Amino acid sequence: MSKQILSSNRSSLSGDNLLKLDPTPEDASLLEENQISGEEMHVFPTGHQIRIDLEGQSIEVSDIHGKLQAQINITADGPQISINGGDLKLQSPENIAMDCNSFRLHTEEDTEIIAKGHVMIDARKETRISCDEDVYVRGQVIWLN
């Protein structure tokens, strides 16, 4: 709802005026239409666009060429979030936790896991490591079985 609609509908109520208030003002349908109508488009100074589609229950961010960069769809199962292009950087002074049924990481180039603490991989089923080149395992003691 825009600021204009809110500010034009301001009123003060006191005493007997409270009892005289019509529960359904004449412009109530106009207010409802503005709350649930179609979609809104906004353009940032950088040229990026944000589109809010209330009927389709989605929010989209596009770059200056119209290419979709981020999308949030609200579904019966919860929000679905897609991010395309650019760098994605997550930072937290505490923890980042991911809980899911399945997790897949695919990279076209290098993958690094760097930890200044423990690293634990715990699997209940078969675990495979395959490599087209040499595999190096370095440690003070290497325990196998």
N, C-alpha and C positions, 0 to 999 in steps of 0.2 A: 504494500500500500504506500503511495507516495506521501511526501510531507505535505503537499498541497491539500490532498484529501483530508488528512488528519487535521491540519490547521483550519480548514474551512468548516469542519464539523465540531469545533470546540464549543462548549457551553458550560455554564456554571449552574449547579443545582443546589437549592437549599430549601428547607422547610416544605411548604405546600407545593412548590414547583416540582419536587421529586415525585409527588403523587400524580401530577398532571402529565408526566412524560409519556409520550406515545411509544410503546415498546417496538413498533415497526415504523421508523421514519420513512417518508416518501422516497428518499434516495437510497434506501437499503439495498435494493437490487443493483444499483449502480456500484455500490461499495463491493458487493459480492462479485460482480463481473470483473472489477479491477483486480480482485484478489486471485481469481482462478482463470483468467483469460489467457489463452495461447502462450505466447513467448515474448521475451524481452531480449533486445540486443544492445550491448554497450561496447564502445570502442575506447581502448586505452590510448593515451598520448603516443605510445610506441607503435600503434597500429594493430595491436593484438585485440581480438574480439572475445567477448564472453556472451554466450547465449544461454538463457534460462528458459526452458520449456516446461511449464507447469503441468500441462496435460500429458506430455510424454515423460514427465518426472525426470528430467535430465539437465545437467549443466555441462556446457562445452566451452573450452578455451581453444581458439585457433590463432595461428600466427598471422603475420601481415599478408601472407599469400593465400590465406584461407585453409591451410593445412591443419588438421586436428592435432592438438598437442596434449590436451587433457580432457577426460570425460568422466562424469559421475552419473550413473544411472541408478535410480532408486527402484528396486524390484521387491517382490513379495518376500524373497529370501534375504534381503538386505542390500546395501549399496554395492555396486560393481564399479571399480575404479580402474581406468586405463590411463597410462601416461606414455606419450610417444615423443621421441626426439630429445635432443639436448642431453645434458648430464643430470643424473638423479643422485643427490647426495643426502644421506640421512645422518644426522648428528644428534647425539643425546648425551648429556652429562651422566646419565645413568644407564639403563638397559634398553635394548631394542629386542623385543621378543616376537617371534612368529610362530603361531600355532595353526596347523592346517592338516588336512588329510594327506596331501601329496605336495612335494616341493621339488621344483626342477630349476636348475641354473644352467644356462647355455651361454657361452661366450665365443665369439669369433677369434679372439686372440687370448692373451694371458689371463689366468685366474690366480689370484694370490689370497692366501689366508695368513695373516700375520697376527700373532697373539703374544702378549708379554706375560701371559699366564698359561694355565692348562688348556689343552685342546683334547676333547674327548669325542670319539665317534663310537656310538653304541648301537649295534644293529641286532635284531632278533632273527634275521634271515640271512641268507647268503650275501656276502659282500665281495665285490670285484673291483680290482684296480687294473686298468689296462693302459698300455702306453706303446707307441710305435718306436720309442727310443729307450735309452737306459732309464732305470728307476733307482734312485739313490735314497737310502734310509740311513740317517746318521743319528747317533745317540750314544750316550755313555754306556748303556747296556741295551741290547735289543732282544726282547723276549719273544720267542715264537713257540706257541703251544706251551 
